[in-house]
Amino acid sequence: QVHLVESGGGVVQPGGSLTLSCAASGFTDFTFSDYAMNWYRQAPVSQREFVAAITSAGDNSIYGDSVKGRFTISRDNAKNEMYLQMNSLKLKNRGVYYCNAVRNTRRYWGQGTQVTVST
């Protein structure tokens, strides 16, 4: 069973930065580098929304419109880790951030890490 653990969340003022990490383990028939990876955010009383995605090889990425130009997704397949560098944070970026691994019909989620943007 693939296990994903997010970390790096915390409290930051608007305009500040945070870097989230997602550590992956438990791979059996496939490896971390076989999975595309995503970040999602869920604010209170809201649906989970897409933030960013990166290909299995790390050679391409896409972003949600609200974070383009401010967030950067990356991964290190040698370490089985994925990252989300978040700059110029805004109040609307607050929420629980989840990492997600996808390969065909296989989908795995982490437990999330809380990001609070507050004055």
URUR-V197712 format. One line per field, one symbol per residue. ss: DSSP state (H for helix, E for strand, L for the rest). A space follows every 10 residues. Layout:
ss=???
//
This chain:
ss=LLEEEEELLE EELLLLLEEE EEEEELLLLL LHHHLEEEEE EELLLLLLEE EEEELLLLLL EEELLLLLLL EEEEEELLLL EEEEEELLLL HHHLEEEEEE EEELLEEEEL LLEEEEELL
//
